[in-house]
Amino acid sequence: MRFSYLLLVAAAALLATANAIEADAGTRSLRTYNTHHDSEERGFSYKFDVNKLDDVFNSLPKQFQNMYEKPSYLRQRLKNWKTVYGTPKKAAEYMRNQGLNDQAIEQFNSAFRKYLRHKRGN
């Protein structure tokens, strides 16, 4: 029994003094590396001209209010517009049919044009 106790103490001492990391582990690199994922939609952002949209914001349909307030929703809708309408002119026709005024159409069309340029650049 003494031998097993002595062996247990020796093993515990060895584990307590041992280090799991190599002595020459080196330093961790904190640099970022560009990947093909960097240019995805999450890289697109648009800042609306607040002065032009604030006065008409409450009269916008809910879809356009969400586009104005939520960047992720804006990206999703612009992606859909690219598929369905393809051009800012056709998107403007859709917005006119939804009851948007010229100021709002100008703002959302500007966002759509910037989104199309962003997608072409990728």
Buried (B, 14 or more C-beta within 10 A) or exposed (E): EEEEEEEEEEEEEEEEEEEEEEEEEEEEEEEEEEEEEEBEBEEBEBEBEEEEBEEBBEEBEEEBBBBBEEBEBBBBBBBEBBEEBEBBEEBBEBBEEEEBEEBBBBBBBBBBBBBBEBBEEE
